[in-house]
Each structure stands twice: as C-alpha cells, then as structure tokens.
Amino acid sequence: MNSMTVTAEEDKLDEVIDFVMDELSEYELDEDIQMQLELAIEEIFVNIVSYAYNPNVGDAEVHVEVKENPLSVEIGFLDSGVPFNPLEQDADTSKEALEDHEGGLGIHMVKKLMDSVAYTYEDGKNILWIKKRME
C-alpha cells in the first residue's frame, strides 16, 4: 500500500488524483473506470476540504492498494477533522431537491459508482474507503 499526505486544500485535488492514477498506471484502466475513480476522488477530497476542518485547514491522507482476484483498487481517505459519517446521509433525489441543489448527491454518486464504500472513525480520524473492480 502506498500513501501520501497533503494539506486539505482544494488546489491539492489534482495532486491527489495524479497520485492515485500514477499508482494505477501499470494497469490498463478502462476509460469509464478511470473517470469513475476520478469523480469519486474529487467528491471525497472536496468534502474533506469543505467540511472536515472548515474554517481551519488540516491534513488529508490518501492510501492506495491494489488487490488481486478480482483485480480491484481500494482507496482510503483519512482526516482528523470533525467526525462525520457521510454514508449516514440519504440524498434527496426528488426533482425539487435537485432543483434546489440539496447536499448529499455527491456521496450518493460515489456509492453508485464504486463497488463498495465504508466509513469508520478510529483514533480521532475519519476513515473512508472506496473499492472499485478494475476488470
């Protein structure tokens, strides 16, 4: 497993995406899978930036691990911000809510795009893992 730590600031998003994609560069990812991973990474990282520490700034850790049989990637996001389980939030996908831009749609999208999403809070850290099959 490889990892990186960055300051949880929006201008670090490209660095996080590049790190994950570099870790997966030896695998010939389907374009759709790559796009889904990038969307999920963006949503989760922006949520950390926007909510975990706001108005302060802290660090975000990103871990990448490739598993065999079936070939899949697990990506972990850790922060020491305010405890928050995004999986407990149900997105309102009604027409009215969509028009009003209610929150929760991003994590709803992540749950739909990834094969699994899991959250824990341990040792003062929010820990969110996503998993996606790569074959």
VOZA-127543 format. One line per 5 residues: number of its first residue (from 1); their letters; for each residue x, y, z of N, C-alpha, C. Coordinates in steps of 0.001 Angstrom, whole numbers, plus 500000, padded with zeros to 6 digits. Example, Ala and Ser with C-alpha at 12.3 -4.5 7.8 and 13.67 -1.06 7.14 Angstrom:
REM residues 2
1) as) 513190 494310 507800 512300 495500 507800 513200 496700 507800 ~ 512850 497750 507080 513670 498940 507140 512900 500030 507870
This chain:
REM residues 135
1) mnsmt) 500851 498826 500000 500000 500000 500000 500890 501229 500000 ~ 500565 502159 499131 501285 503426 499075 500363 504537 499560 ~ 500965 505579 500105 500143 506658 500627 500833 508003 500449 ~ 500033 509037 500574 500536 510403 500533 499726 511223 501527 ~ 500319 512303 501999 499626 513242 502867 499745 514614 502248
6) vtaee) 498615 515296 502146 498581 516650 501597 497763 517533 502523 ~ 497978 518818 502410 497133 519767 503096 495756 519723 502430 ~ 494725 519661 503230 493366 519564 502691 492922 520920 502169 ~ 493439 521249 500983 493102 522488 500290 492727 522129 498855 ~ 491749 522828 498320 491211 522472 497012 492272 522445 495912
11) dklde) 493297 523287 496017 494318 523299 494969 495210 522051 494992 ~ 495003 521166 495954 495753 519904 496025 495019 518751 495340 ~ 493802 519008 494860 492991 517952 494255 493707 517268 493098 ~ 494277 518040 492174 494963 517437 491025 496127 516563 491471 ~ 496820 516985 492527 497939 516209 493058 497447 514852 493593
16) vidfv) 496304 514856 494248 495733 513622 494783 495312 512700 493644 ~ 494599 513245 492656 494177 512427 491515 495392 511866 490782 ~ 496407 512696 490551 497617 512234 489869 498306 511117 490648 ~ 498350 511250 491972 498967 510212 492803 498255 508879 492610 ~ 496941 508883 492695 496186 507635 492555 496359 507070 491146
21) mdels) 496247 507897 490136 496362 507406 488763 497786 506907 488468 ~ 498787 507549 489044 500164 507057 488894 500317 505672 489518 ~ 499661 505460 490662 499709 504147 491318 499052 503069 490464 ~ 498120 503471 489625 497381 502525 488788 497869 502497 487347 ~ 498943 503219 487062 499404 503372 485676 499828 502064 485017
26) eyeld) 500260 501088 485785 500680 499826 485177 499491 498946 484774 ~ 498315 499310 485211 497093 498588 484857 496392 499387 483762 ~ 496004 498720 482730 495345 499416 481632 493878 499607 481990 ~ 493614 500738 482653 492263 501016 483117 491342 501372 481957 ~ 490164 500804 481993 489107 501205 481082 488829 502688 481332
31) ediqm) 488558 503425 480268 488322 504871 480387 487171 505191 481339 ~ 486111 504371 481303 484972 504592 482203 485370 504404 483661 ~ 486155 503374 483946 486599 503127 485323 487481 504265 485799 ~ 488387 504723 484956 489253 505839 485335 488416 507083 485647 ~ 487432 507379 484813 486587 508544 485035 485798 508403 486339
36) qlela) 485275 507212 486599 484524 506978 487834 485410 507159 489061 ~ 486629 506654 488993 487564 506828 490109 487885 508301 490322 ~ 488153 509013 489243 488477 510438 489363 487310 511225 489958 ~ 486083 510915 489543 484906 511595 490098 484765 511311 491595 ~ 484953 510057 491983 484836 509688 493395 485923 510365 494229
41) ieeif) 487152 510362 493732 488258 511013 494441 487961 512494 494622 ~ 487504 513129 493554 487194 514559 493626 486113 514833 494674 ~ 485046 514074 494630 483938 514297 495565 484396 514133 497011 ~ 485116 513068 497285 485539 512797 498663 486546 513834 499128 ~ 487536 514158 498299 488553 515118 498714 487953 516512 498919
46) vnivs) 487072 516927 498024 486439 518247 498170 485588 518285 499444 ~ 484935 517176 499795 484189 517130 501044 485112 517300 502250 ~ 486285 516681 502210 487246 516853 503306 487646 518318 503399 ~ 487977 518912 502263 488380 520324 502229 487256 521208 502766 ~ 486031 520944 502323 484905 521822 502633 484342 521647 504037
51) yaynp) 484429 520444 504587 483711 520180 505829 484561 519688 507001 ~ 485621 518952 506748 486346 518329 507852 486987 519351 508776 ~ 487612 520348 508213 488373 521297 509023 487821 522719 508984 ~ 486952 522996 508063 486487 524354 507795 486027 525055 509073 ~ 486488 526238 509389 487243 527160 508545 488762 526966 508632
56) nvgda) 489213 526016 509434 490648 525772 509548 491114 524855 508427 ~ 492397 524523 508436 492974 523627 507433 493759 522556 508167 ~ 493675 521333 507664 494430 520220 508233 494928 519334 507121 ~ 495415 518173 507489 495965 517239 506508 494948 516181 506104 ~ 495134 515678 504907 494365 514537 504403 495365 513488 503946
61) evhve) 495132 512257 504346 495956 511138 503898 495172 510370 502837 ~ 495901 509895 501828 495290 509085 500778 496127 507814 500650 ~ 495466 506672 500740 496128 505372 500633 495574 504639 499417 ~ 496462 503956 498707 496055 503194 497519 496610 501786 497634 ~ 495714 500819 497469 496141 499424 497500 495422 498664 496396
66) vkenp) 496200 497932 495594 495637 497109 494532 495538 495678 495046 ~ 494386 495080 494823 494133 493687 495233 493979 492828 493993 ~ 494354 491570 494123 494219 490605 493026 492978 489745 493257 ~ 492495 489117 492208 491415 488122 492277 490197 488549 493062 ~ 489349 489355 492590 489435 490030 491299 490300 491283 491410
71) lsvei) 490846 491697 490303 491684 492886 490278 490841 494095 490655 ~ 491246 494757 491741 490488 495914 492217 491439 496872 492922 ~ 490955 498091 493119 491724 499094 493843 490902 499540 495043 ~ 491602 499696 496166 490993 500251 497365 491709 501564 497660 ~ 490936 502623 497844 491491 503949 498102 490921 504431 499427
76) gflds) 491816 504782 500350 491403 505252 501659 491685 506738 501819 ~ 490761 507427 502453 490893 508861 502736 490781 509027 504246 ~ 491796 509642 504859 491798 509847 506298 491992 511317 506607 ~ 491234 511806 507585 491430 513169 508055 491148 513212 509545 ~ 491661 514220 510204 491463 514400 511643 490453 515493 511936
81) gvpfn) 489585 515741 511004 488586 516791 511162 487420 516361 512027 ~ 486355 517126 511955 485140 516863 512710 484615 515472 512341 ~ 484293 514630 513324 483755 513306 513000 482479 513431 512177 ~ 482441 512711 511050 481282 512783 510176 481232 511554 509287 ~ 480132 510826 509355 479931 509658 508510 479024 510047 507345
86) pleqd) 479601 510268 506175 478774 510690 505032 477816 509603 504557 ~ 478073 508359 504919 477212 507269 504460 475870 507255 505179 ~ 475772 507973 506291 474504 508057 507017 473558 509078 506407 ~ 474048 509855 505465 473233 510887 504840 472551 510314 503609 ~ 471231 510365 503589 470491 509926 502413 470237 511127 501524
91) adtsk) 470633 511007 500302 470410 512100 499352 468950 512139 498951 ~ 468427 513324 498897 467072 513530 498397 467191 513726 496890 ~ 466751 512733 496142 466878 512804 494683 465569 513215 494014 ~ 464670 513794 494798 463428 514284 494216 463732 515456 493279 ~ 462828 515703 492368 463013 516794 491410 463210 518125 492129
96) ealed) 462423 518355 493188 462516 519618 493924 463892 519778 494573 ~ 464378 518704 495188 465683 518770 495850 466795 518989 494826 ~ 466685 518328 493689 467705 518504 492653 467714 519940 492149 ~ 466543 520521 492022 466459 521908 491562 467001 522874 492614 ~ 466839 522513 493898 467327 523365 494991 468789 523097 495331
101) heggl) 469413 522125 494660 470823 521774 494886 471070 521349 496330 ~ 470191 520497 496852 470371 519976 498202 471659 519160 498247 ~ 472265 519084 499424 473506 518339 499594 473272 516837 499611 ~ 474374 516101 499622 474311 514648 499716 474340 513928 498390 ~ 474226 514653 497292 474213 513982 495998 475585 513436 495622
106) gihmv) 476640 514108 496047 477990 513662 495710 478298 512296 496290 ~ 478024 512096 497573 478313 510798 498190 477353 509746 497644 ~ 476144 510150 497288 475195 509241 496635 475800 508739 495323 ~ 476390 509637 494556 477036 509278 493302 478212 508323 493565 ~ 479026 508627 494585 480167 507770 494914 479682 506356 495233
111) kklmd) 478621 506247 496026 478091 504924 496388 477604 504168 495157 ~ 477068 504882 494169 476582 504234 492946 477741 503808 492030 ~ 478797 504610 491976 479912 504344 491058 480896 503288 491572 ~ 481068 503218 492886 482046 502308 493467 481386 500971 493809 ~ 482204 499926 493914 481683 498612 494285 481386 498535 495778
116) svayt) 482159 499262 496571 481857 499357 497997 482426 500652 498547 ~ 481774 501141 499597 482193 502352 500289 481987 502067 501775 ~ 483031 502318 502583 482934 502037 504013 483535 503191 504806 ~ 482918 503486 505944 483384 504568 506820 483592 504034 508231 ~ 484669 504489 508860 484883 504265 510291 485493 505528 510875
121) yedgk) 485377 505639 512181 486043 506719 512913 486895 506037 513969 ~ 488220 506163 513820 489151 505497 514727 490295 506426 515073 ~ 490688 506387 516330 491852 507153 516796 491799 508610 516365 ~ 490610 509214 516444 490449 510624 516106 490478 510923 514625 ~ 490247 509888 513799 490295 510098 512343 489038 509583 511657
126) nilwi) 488551 510374 510701 487542 509912 509760 488277 509059 508736 ~ 487769 507867 508469 488412 506960 507511 487336 506478 506535 ~ 487500 506830 505275 486552 506430 504236 487303 505637 503179 ~ 486862 504405 502938 487470 503541 501930 486490 503334 500787 ~ 487010 503446 499569 486222 503093 498395 486932 501953 497682
131) kkrme) 486157 501120 497029 486723 499986 496297 486073 499917 494931 ~ 486920 499656 493916 486429 499552 492540 487154 498427 491820 ~ 486369 497534 491214 486980 496488 490384 487576 497136 489148 ~ 488724 496627 488723 489396 497216 487559 489340 496312 486339 ~ 488575 495246 486404 488455 494355 485239 487038 494058 484917
